[in-house]
Amino acid sequence: MPIRPIRARFTIVLAVLAVVSPCHVAAEPYVLGYVGAAVTPDKDLRTELELNGAPFVNGRAHDLSFDTSVVFGAKGGYFLDRPLLGGNVGAELDVYHFRPDLDAQQVTFTGLLAGVNGEARTRLQSADIEVTAVTLNLLYRFRLAAEPQYPHGRFQPYVGIGGGAFIARLATTTSPFDSNKDIVDTDVQPGIQALAGARWFLTRNIALFAEYKFLQTQTFSFKFKESGTIFGFPATETARDRADITSHLFYGGIGFHW
């Protein structure tokens, strides 16, 4: 399903929820922090490169392997006290960061490579990738093990869906020139995410939690332009790399509930 229609529907739901804000209905606000691992499956990379305006590379590098990285982030939100089907609806701002870097690796490339069309094995340069997400989630939690000290349940499984802006930064080095040069670009794209987790309250206000999140972004486009020499002759490289990001995030943390 396309990301844009999902994001539009999600924005409408959040707007409706915002109307029923803590100003109108009693709410349970919270803040929390977390750390864990981001696992990014293999992806294809669409790449184009011109030298002095002449096509040199134009095709697809298949099944690039990304590093598993540390993910860390923070959330702030609230659950409405008004029950719905025995549970509670909530909303949260969720901001996090991870680095699915690319190590130098051999890949299969199809398309135009060094001016020749076909399929070939080639070595891809390493690249540093940073992703920062600023997202909103709509949540539904279940209230289990309720008792007087924990009226919302001491054990609270929950599920959610969200979306927002994903800011990606790609840094690598040029390869055609006599001396490689560092190049970097940043792009911002929308994405969606789905999550599930559970909280266990140590006290009435402090809870530990564990969560899984699946995310999918739209295609990032990184553009580079650099000048140098090839065999001593001046040359200008213009390049464009495109890929989306799919990741599985596993993490846990601690939160404070008012």
ZIDA-V814721 format. One record per backbone hydrogen bond with DSSP energy under -0.5 kcal/mol. CO is the residue of the C=O (numbers start at 1). NH is the residue of the N-H. If there is no record, write none. Layout:
CO,NH + CO,NH
This chain:
2,6 + 3,7 + 4,8 + 5,9 + 6,10 + 7,11 + 8,12 + 9,13 + 10,14 + 11,15 + 12,16 + 13,17 + 14,18 + 15,19 + 16,20 + 19,21 + 21,24 + 21,25 + 26,81 + 27,29 + 28,79 + 29,258 + 30,77 + 31,256 + 32,75 + 33,254 + 34,73 + 35,252 + 36,71 + 37,39 + 37,250 + 38,40 + 38,69 + 39,41 + 39,248 + 40,66 + 43,64 + 45,47 + 45,61 + 46,242 + 47,59 + 48,240 + 49,56 + 49,57 + 50,52 + 50,238 + 51,54 + 54,51 + 56,114 + 56,115 + 57,49 + 58,112 + 59,47 + 60,62 + 60,110 + 61,45 + 62,108 + 64,43 + 65,103 + 69,38 + 70,99 + 71,36 + 72,97 + 73,34 + 74,95 + 75,32 + 76,93 + 77,30 + 78,91 + 79,28 + 84,87 + 86,143 + 87,84 + 88,141 + 89,80 + 90,139 + 91,78 + 92,94 + 92,137 + 93,76 + 94,135 + 95,74 + 96,133 + 97,72 + 98,131 + 99,101 + 101,67 + 101,103 + 102,127 + 105,124 + 107,109 + 107,122 + 108,62 + 109,120 + 110,60 + 111,113 + 111,118 + 112,58 + 113,116 + 116,113 + 118,111 + 120,109 + 122,107 + 122,124 + 124,105 + 127,102 + 127,129 + 128,171 + 130,169 + 131,98 + 132,167 + 133,96 + 134,165 + 135,94 + 136,163 + 137,92 + 138,161 + 139,90 + 140,159 + 141,88 + 142,144 + 144,154 + 144,155 + 145,154 + 147,150 + 150,147 + 150,153 + 154,156 + 154,201 + 155,144 + 156,199 + 157,142 + 158,197 + 159,140 + 160,195 + 161,138 + 162,193 + 163,136 + 164,191 + 165,134 + 165,167 + 166,168 + 166,189 + 167,132 + 168,187 + 169,130 + 170,185 + 171,128 + 172,183 + 181,174 + 183,172 + 185,170 + 187,168 + 189,166 + 190,218 + 191,164 + 192,216 + 193,162 + 194,214 + 195,160 + 196,212 + 197,158 + 198,210 + 199,156 + 200,202 + 200,208 + 205,257 + 206,202 + 206,203 + 207,255 + 208,200 + 209,253 + 210,198 + 211,251 + 212,196 + 213,249 + 214,194 + 215,247 + 216,192 + 220,243 + 222,241 + 224,239 + 226,237 + 228,235 + 229,178 + 230,233 + 233,230 + 235,228 + 236,52 + 237,226 + 238,50 + 239,224 + 240,48 + 241,222 + 242,46 + 243,220 + 245,217 + 247,215 + 248,39 + 249,213 + 250,37 + 251,211 + 252,35 + 253,209 + 254,33 + 255,207 + 256,31
